[in-house]
């Protein structure tokens, strides 16, 4: 990599806030951003679960902090940004990674479950993006918002009606925000992973149903968290400076396969 290209991917001097940082993907996103030079705010409801990660990042030479965050609570969102600014500086990069999924057939899913999934996956992401954008506009230096969507926002899947609908809406919200905020130097893009192996789904994918699903992926494998490193850094850094309103898919070709 040439020095100029390396500089374009560098996040030195930037502050990144990652929601859902207590989970496998959120933790990987934080490590990747810190490895590129960013100071990292680890945000989630379970603060104790993020302390080991914070300690590892600090030991490796990064600046990192933990904040308690429930994206469904407007006061908690404001407080998280305030704490980040007080300790590390204004947030330049937001990774909207918080999300929940409660599988179930559409006809059997309760109003409460539907509302709960929307409250986190869509309303929470919107709340975080708006708070970040307001502060970026006031500062006048722009920034990057990365909404973690899914290929299920671009196709269908059995038993995931609410989840898939939130991810489709998140993709459209990404494009709307990109259009409105481009003049402020704020880039808004979506990262749409396919099926990524995590601690939560490893047992399922090792079983017969999971194995059958893997066979429908053209690369015949699940993604690993590190498969998202490159797409994330592209969207977060100056290397992706001409990208806004984009949906970057990393799915092993899954979208090209039959339903």
Buried (B, 14 or more C-beta within 10 A) or exposed (E): EEEEEEEBBBBEEBBBBBBBBBBBBBBBBBBBBBBBBBBBBBBBBEBEBBEEBBEBBBEEEBBBBBBBBBBBBEEBBEBBBEBBBEBBEBBBBBBBBBBBBBEBEEEEBEEEBBEBBBBBBBBBBBBBBBBBBEBBBEBEEBBBBBBBBBBBBBBEBEBBBBBBBBBBBBBEBBBEBBEEBBEBBBBBBBBBBBBBBBEEBEEEBEEEEBEEBBEEBEEEEBBEBEBBBBBBBBBBBBBBEEBBBBBBBBBBEBEEBEE
